[in-house]
Amino acid sequence: MQGHDSPVRHGTDRRTFVRLGIGAFAVAALPLSLRRRATLVRRNVPVMGTLAEIAVAHGDERYAHRAIDAAVRELRWVDRTMTRFNDASDVGRANLVAHEHPVAITEATATVLREGLRWADGSDGVFDPCLGNAVRLWDVKTRREPPSDRDIRHLAERRLYRALELESWRDDPVVRFTDADVSIDLGGIAKGYGVDRAVRALREWGIEHALVNVGGDLYAVGRSPDGDPWRIGVRSAEDPALIAANLEVEDQAVATSGDYLQFFKHNGRRYHHLLDPSTGAPKDTAAHSVTVVAVTCMTADVAATTAFGVGTSDAGRILGALAPDARIV
């Protein structure tokens, strides 16, 4: 996205950053004076198809680990509940039979779907949480050449989100598909929701200074222990060794969507995983990433997914209508 600062080597002493922020981010280290009073407890956990990293600054290392345990449980629960790769999850069960009859889902999944449908409606289909079949068709992790034009066209310009009905039965949410080509994929929103739940768990443990980062979806809890906002370095999409932008955040989320990690090349062209619902194919854009700051990580996640590959004015209009407190950096 054109809103990214130009990558520069000067202006950021990379030695001031700790090895936090898998992939898209780097995070400023704690001052030496604080390390005597607060231990920075860190843990990396594979979850949601990526690596989650949680860092808690606390005077009691054992207590910090227990708080991290609670946050990890939340991430794993969201993963089990909303993944499309398990037929026993809410999403998996819906994708199997919701075109035949209503399928009961948890209120958590209903919450994420409602928000996804709100973004789909508000963006006129730029974001669509029902593109599971198109995502499966492209599967950039295993493909070495594009699918057939016929298969791509079949899933293009369908606005499949309109065929997902979210209803209630006996006060419980159920989902039903009115088109057999609907397949839920919450990859552009559920990760952010999982981060929000992990953050809530940390706060319930009384944690005041922490970072939760799941594959480019980050939330900064409170301020850093020195009393200043957390200093987040957004890595350059062109060269991850460089910092493209510096952000100061507190009680805010930062999410980055980009085409530089998941892709394959064919005949000199790069095909990435961020699809355009209007074409059924990867978005065609010269920009390689977009970063959004928002109040919640679910909002930052879905906003970054939606804004990627969209012109600056259109992206600003969409965010202004759906998330006026969010901003593209």
Secondary structure, DSSP 8 states (H G I E B T S, - for coil): -TTS---BSTT--GGGEES-SSSSEEEE---HHHHTT-EEEEEEEEETTEEEEEEEEES-HHHHHHHHHHHHHHHHHHHHHH-SS-TTSHHHHHHHHTTTS-EE--HHHHHHHHHHHHHHHHTTTSS-TTBHHHHHHH-TTT-SS---HHHHHHTTT--GGGGEEEEEETTEEEEEESSTT-B---TTTHHHHHHHHHHHHHHHTT--SEEEEETTEEEEESS-TTSS-EEEEEE-SS-TTSEEEEEEESSEEEEEEESSSSEEEETTEEEES-EETTTTEE---S--EEEEEESSHHHHHHHHHHHTTS-HHHHHHHHHHH-TT-EE-
